[in-house]
Amino acid sequence: MAATISHVRGCQPATMVTFGTALTTGTSEFTKQVGNMASAVDRTVTGWKGVASAAASAGSVSQKLIGTRIDEVVTSVAEYYKTFGTRLDGTRTSVLDIADNAAPAAGMKVADDGTVTPPKYPATEGTLMSFIMQTKLNGQAAFFQAQLTGLLKDFGDVEQHAATAIELGADALQTLKDKPTASIPDLPSLTTSPDGRYRIGDPKRPGLKHDDTFVYNSKDANFQDWLNKQKWQAKLLGGEYIKSELDDATALYRHYWDNNGEKIAFDYDEAYKEDPTVRSNVDTEVANMAAAADYFARTGNKNFKLTGDPTTGGTSTENWEKTIGGYQQWSHANARVEGNRVVMDVTVEAEDYYNFDNGKNDIATGAPDSDNGRFTEIGWAKPFESHGSVTRTVSWELGQPPSSGVTAESSSPDRNPGREDRSDGRNDGDSGRMPDNDRSTGEGRPK
């Protein structure tokens, strides 16, 4: 619904906070209050003027209601009242502070729709001075108007969310009042995003599936295996010294031959710069997390942590296809509301299980995975977990989260002559230095 200043003046969202407290702390007989609660909700939805005719308890449920969802629904409705009411009350206070105090004190008129009209500066001090002063007044009026427009939009959006949530709760209460064992739809959650992927809370790392099709140390080696080992390790050496653009891929392949299975870090920020598909994966995740953070901010949260569910990511360059291929991505963030802006520090995590899959082939060369998977079976090389992360800080006006995450400064590979990815494509690493990807385990690269 559209909010106006007169509409904001007439609302009484603070009563939502009071009633929400009564719902969760009152001790009156529970069953007699269900009908009163639904009526109070209806009145509040239409004018935000409803107050409880009696307090109700969401914590002590009579034996008659054991096994029903009435207590759960009442607790949810109470939470809607307190959360949305607090948000509306704070926004209303900000609107009225500008409309009734700051703008009038500067000689400005404020219309119900938030339009601010500056006074006319007298033309008694010369044309130039009058122009300068009028321009200053116009700018101040535009500033007040922009603030009011944003606040009114926020008020209307939150009021609509509140009306929808409380109406659903009221309908559920009425249904359960008539039939306590009736089935009702799930009510909106204030701690989970509308798409169900993000929730308020500390980072929750998802599990990483180990999809081994070659069982480690399950078979005996033979002379042909020894010959194949020499061939593949020769290819590794050649790649390390000649194929500088495959520095990350060769680093992880060498760790495969370290045969210790320890976790290793890769530079996900480098992957973001070098691989357009990775960049799209990260940007999309940042945008989705921002949308969730904006939702939570608009429902009253001021300083909170978020964590998200994992998705599957992909790659489109040979280096990163060989390094992580298809991998798992998830994110977590800290968000805060500063005035009418949301600021979010988000970390996008990438995780992969480095192994070879029976029946698959290397995309670039066509070599079957079974060639390298065989080394796992005979216990000469061991799969391992790898991980990397990208951290970004993004901010936006409340209600206007970014739709495309963040954008890389350049889509070209990030090349650092003398360290890794030499611009002339030779002698990657300069005298055998490790790639700049925080290799936390594994042997050093050969000189």
Sequence and secondary structure as in RCSB ss.txt:
>XXXX:A:sequence
MAATISHVRGCQPATMVTFGTALTTGTSEFTKQVGNMASAVDRTVTGWKGVASAAASAGSVSQKLIGTRIDEVVT
SVAEYYKTFGTRLDGTRTSVLDIADNAAPAAGMKVADDGTVTPPKYPATEGTLMSFIMQTKLNGQAAFFQAQLTG
LLKDFGDVEQHAATAIELGADALQTLKDKPTASIPDLPSLTTSPDGRYRIGDPKRPGLKHDDTFVYNSKDANFQD
WLNKQKWQAKLLGGEYIKSELDDATALYRHYWDNNGEKIAFDYDEAYKEDPTVRSNVDTEVANMAAAADYFARTG
NKNFKLTGDPTTGGTSTENWEKTIGGYQQWSHANARVEGNRVVMDVTVEAEDYYNFDNGKNDIATGAPDSDNGRF
TEIGWAKPFESHGSVTRTVSWELGQPPSSGVTAESSSPDRNPGREDRSDGRNDGDSGRMPDNDRSTGEGRPK
>XXXX:A:secstr
    HHHHHH  THHHHHHHHHHHH  S HHHHHHHHHHHHHHHHHHS    SS   SS   GGGTTSSHHHHHH
HHHHHHHHHHHHHHHHHHHHHHIIIIIHHHTT EE TTS EE     TTS HHHHHHHHHHHHHHHHHHHHHHHH
HHHHHHHHHHHHHHHHHHHHHHHHHHHH TT        SSB TTSSEEESS          SS TT S   HHH
HHHHHHHHHHHHHHHHH GGGHHHHHHHHHHHH S   EE  HHHHHHH HHHHHHHHHHHHHHHHHHHHHHHTT
  EEEEEE  EEE   SHHHHHHTSSEEEEEEEEEEEETTEEEEEEEEEEEEEE   TT B TTT  BHHHHHHH
HHTTSS  EEEEEEEEEEEEEETT   SS    S SS   BTTTBS TTS STTTTT   SS   SS     
